[in-house]
Amino acid sequence: MFTLDGFDIVIGNPPYVQLQKLKKNPLQELYKKASYQTYDSSGDLYCLFYEHAVNMLKSNGHLSYITSNKWMRANYGHKLRNFFIKYNPLKLIDLGSAVFESATVDTNILFLQKKPNTSISLSATQYKKSDLPLIDFINQNSIILNKPNAEAWFIGNDAEYKLKQKIEKLGKPLRNWNIRMQRSLLTGLNEAFIIDTATKESLCKADPKSIEIIRPLLKGKNISKYSYTWADSWLINTGFDLDVPKLFPAVYNHLLKFQTKAAIRDDQGANWWNLRACSYYDDFEKEKIIWSDIAKEPSFVFLNENLYFNNTVYMILGDEIKYLIAVLNSRLNKWYFPLIASGLGDKSCRYFKVFVEAIPIPLINKINQSTIKNIETLVDKILSRTEKEGYHEDKKLQSEVHEIESEIDKLIYKLYELNPEEIKLIEQAS
């Protein structure tokens, strides 16, 4: 318990349980039928605790919970944010990962009063590590969020808020570009279908035809900005209905060791040894942008090789992808993206599709097309260096890439019509 704004506050701590993990649990259906306004099948149990607690409060009563802060930006939090603004949220303290270093989630404290919300304003604090006691930091660093709505909640000063609005006004969300986003393949049993080089060589030695369905595999943890490292992984691509026992006996004998688990997995094809149906196998051979679903900074890679990826990797296919990757990897996006995405305790962000597709990117027009052409030329220069063998050990090549990235950043600032003060805000932050 502590005192804030004259109130003695007792902070509750409801459980954090992803509802989708209750998929085969009868509780999932019970929660769904309970008619919670905040229920979302991809959401979290703490959302329902918020609603139930508010419903139990007397008129003008107060509630304070500490929970994961993902509801502030996550898509599933839309219903919860909409629920909060019907009442009177008084104080929001986004603790992030600055307080509980051992926590696996970033946290927040919300202080809410059960009465109709008439002012539609909220005192908010983005907590950062400080020598000040928590209460003193809050009192000295609170700002007012005017008219928070059901969209993602962002805590920032006036200059940051205006810059965020400007970026969103001048850009078109990536989801509305002529592109498509795909997640990589789900095997349902990686230990069976993802193998190392030694196993791959053993299968090919036993039956040379095995190589026909073994493909190099890239893992999300090996992806960085504009480049990647391949880490001795291969995918056994058994297709949806391929007759593996007849056509590839060595591979089949390998998979037999995992038959029990493979036969009960959700992601399977016509037979237990097959992968699930996938309408975009051909996309793995096309020009694309790929990225990992968790990263500490924007780390998008241009790829035109026939590589497969594990289930932590997404890809973008379509038009203007060299321009798009420049914006996605830019310093501007490094500043902007954490404002709309869920964070993690280790300062990483979740680069899930729902967040990436919301990134606003300026459309190409007669006025900016020459600038964009210059950006694409600079991206080609980066690729000519990152694709060289030994790039990750070559400090000279890496330095050249950093210099080119700085040139791209300046052109991107121009696309978003940023002034010197706005550029300074971004560069200081990164």
Secondary structure, 3 states (H helix, E strand, C coil): CEEECCEEECCECCCCCEHHHHCCCHHHHHHHHCCCCCCCCCCEHHHHHHHHHHHHCCCCCEEEEEEECHHHCCHHHHHHHHHHCCCEEEEEEEEECCCCCCCCCCEEEEEEECCCCCCCEEEEEECCCCCCCHHHHHHHHCEEEECCCCCCCCCCCHHHHHHHHHHHHHCEEHHHCCEEEEECCCCCCHHHHEECHHHHHHHHHHCHHHHHHEEEEECHHHEECCEECCCCCEEECCCCCCCHHHHCHHHHHHHHCCHHHHHCCCCCCCCCCCCCCCCCHHHHHCCEEEEECEECCCCEEEECCCCEECCCEEEEEECCHHHHHHHHCCHHHHHHHHHCCCECCCCCEECCHHHHCCCEECCCCCCCHHHHHHHHHHHHHHHHHHCCCCHHHCHHHHHHHHHHHHHHHHHHHHHCCCCHHHHHHHHHHC
